[in-house]
Each structure stands twice: as C-alpha cells, then as structure tokens.
Amino acid sequence: MNTQSLNKILEAAIRAPSGDNLQPWKIEVSSTPSFTIDLYNLPDKDGSTYNYLQNASYIAHGAFIENIIISAKHFGYSTDIKLFPEEANPDFVAKIHFEEAAPEISPLYDAIFKRCTNRYPFKAYEIPSENIKILSEIGDDIDGIDIHITAERSLINALAKIFAFNDRLVFENKLLHEFVFKQIRWSNAQAEATLDGMHIDTLGLNFLEKPFFPLIKNWPLVELLNNIGLSKIIGLKGKYNCRSASALGIITVKTADKHNLIRCGQAAQRIWLEAEHQELAFQPIVGLPLLIFQLNQNHIPNVSSKHVEKIHAAERELTNLFNISAQELLVFGFRIGKAHSIMTRTYRKSANPL
Ligand SMILES: Cc1cc2nc3c(=O)[nH]c(=O)nc-3n(C[C@H](O)[C@H](O)[C@H](O)COP(=O)(O)O)c2cc1C
C-alpha cells in the first residue's frame, strides 16, 4: 500500500467517535509479508465508571474498524480482520490485513468526515419509513448484535423518560461528574492543545445555558443546586431532547463479550454514517445502557444503591418498550432526527505511526 492511501485510511479511521472523545487507540503498521495494521487499545485513556472492562473503548474500536473497512474499499483495498488475535491480550484489538481490490465508492466514506454528535433539540420531522428500514437493517450482516429502532410517537415519549436518566445521573454522581467535566475543552486554544475531549460548543448548550455552564463544574455547588432541582432540570432537558427526536434506537448484543462490543461499535458507526448520509442528526445515549450492561456482567457500577435500583428499573422498561427478548443485552442507545448542522468539530490526535 502506498503512503498516500495509508494516510487517507488513517485520516478516516481516527474520525471515529469515542466516549468523551478519549481516542483509546494506537496502531502499528507492517508491510511484510502483507500489508497489516495492528490495532491496540490504550486501557488508561478512559478510566470512567462507564468503561468497566473497557466496554466503552471496545465500542469506539468497532467504529474505528468500520471507518477502516469503508475507507479501504474506497481506495481499492479489501480487508481481512481478526479480532483479538491473541486471546490472552485484551488490548490487542485487531489485526487487519489489506489486499488490493477494485475500488468501491460508498457515500458512507464522505459521511465519515461529516459525522458528529448533535446534542441540540431536533426539529419536528418524520423520517420516511423506507429510511427507517434501511437504518434498522444496516447491521443485518453483523453477527451477535441486533438493532431496534422506533419512530412511533407514543413509544418515543415513553422511552424519552427513561433515557433522560443518562444525563441526570452525571449531575447526581460525583465521580461521573468529575470525569465528564475533565473532558470538556473550554476554548478553541484548549481543544487545539489537547486534541481530545469535548469542545464546549459541541455540548448542545443554548445562549442562556452557556454562560451558566462553567459554574456547574463545581461539585459542591452542584450538590447545593440539586436541593433546588438542578439534576431534575438536566433530566427534563434530556427528556425534551429525546422527545424531539424522529426515532430512538438501541443496539443489543447476544452475549457480554468483547467481540460483540466491537461489532456493536461497527453497527453503531454504520447507522450513524447512514443517518449522516440521509442528512439526519444523531446523538448516542450510551452512559445508562453501559451501566445496565455492567449489571449483566455481574458487576455493580460505582454508583449509589438508589441509582443501582434505578438502573435496574431502566433496563426493565427499555427492554419492555423496545420489545427486546430476554436474551439480548442493551448496549448502545441513540436518537436520530432533523437538526441544524453543528459548526464546531471535535479534534483528533494523529494516528500515523510512520
Ligand atoms: C461508546 C460511546 C459512548 C458515548 N456516549 C455518549 C453519551 O452518552 N452522550 C453523548 O452525548 N455522547 C456520547 N458519545 C459521543 C462522544 O462523546 C463523541 O463521539 C466524542 O465526543 C467525539 O465527538 P464527535 O462524535 O462529534 O466526533 C459516545 C460515544 C461513544 C463511542
């Protein structure tokens, strides 16, 4: 593979989403005997409560791999991917072999560079049912996962109430709050210096919320304001945002293993890119499902017992409302709809090992 193609493929790969934009990846490239990228997880990048056993990071790796597959095809390469080639090393995520092939131009390639997280309220819009069908079926060839999407108004409203807990919890748990706020980049200069984290302008804040937001970085103040309902207001905003969506969805896996989390990340990225191609906005709602997932891994997340109860209840309600079978495990929630474009993009560190 020539350096130009490699650079193009890596440029696409690193545009993958990751929890709080922590980019938990590292690659090594070799050209003998065939052209290969070894993809590694950096386990210390994301030390959040959400990332028990690297669950969140593996999803990000799935998106990274999906970007590689799409861009490699675009530049005339087929890929042969072995996930976790050394079973004893959970940080060796994939070995990716490339072979020359006829280029396959996909609209999803351009979407890789346009895709972003949209945290604003969406506009009233009905997604044509054939487009919902495309989004629902886009992962049909990926083993071990299922995609559930609903555009039914009464279901969206009921689900919005449950998904709202995703954001509310961040303002009711000191560790989660501390972690999320550490990843906020408060200015262009700070975002450019770190090349990671979430720029303040990507958080979906309106002109009234933006000046107030730096104050609630302070946990003692958050605790005080919670006495007069701050976290409830955050929850209401989350509910309102979900209700404004044209569709809500969740990706489930059949078993709680790392291979399926990678596949879930691939499916999530495909849905996200297809949504972008359909000019639809997308926001993951994954904090809550990842805590539910931990319970299914027989691990109690580091939250209060009252919150554990609420997480259990959320699992029951999401499973029921999405009509998910008892064997499936919830992983990756999301909302889709029409919205204004986002002008600010999150930054990325270069992945080029050359
Ligand atoms: C596993 C995972 C979990 C995420 N969870 C959330 C979430 O709960 N809420 C949210 O607004 N964004 C969530 N995101 C989006 C990331 O914060 C976002 O992808 C990252 O900051 C990079 O920004 P970009 O998507 O605009 O490129 C998640 C992304 C991934 C891959």
The ligand as a Gaussian input file, in Angstrom:
#p B3LYP/6-31G(d) Opt

LIG

0 1
 C      -19.089000       4.357000      23.474000
 C      -19.557000       5.775000      23.305000
 C      -20.426000       6.327000      24.236000
 C      -20.912000       7.627000      24.078000
 N      -21.844000       8.109000      24.954000
 C      -22.390000       9.323000      24.747000
 C      -23.479000       9.778000      25.548000
 O      -23.987000       9.062000      26.427000
 N      -23.970000      11.029000      25.314000
 C      -23.454000      11.831000      24.330000
 O      -23.923000      12.958000      24.160000
 N      -22.437000      11.413000      23.536000
 C      -21.901000      10.180000      23.714000
 N      -20.903000       9.727000      22.888000
 C      -20.376000      10.609000      21.837000
 C      -18.937000      11.057000      22.129000
 O      -18.888000      11.936000      23.227000
 C      -18.389000      11.707000      20.856000
 O      -18.350000      10.738000      19.849000
 C      -16.999000      12.278000      21.023000
 O      -17.004000      13.340000      21.941000
 C      -16.441000      12.786000      19.678000
 O      -17.293000      13.740000      19.107000
 P      -17.955000      13.544000      17.672000
 O      -18.872000      12.360000      17.753000
 O      -18.713000      14.821000      17.427000
 O      -16.854000      13.305000      16.683000
 C      -20.446000       8.419000      22.994000
 C      -19.570000       7.853000      22.053000
 C      -19.146000       6.545000      22.187000
 C      -18.256000       5.938000      21.139000

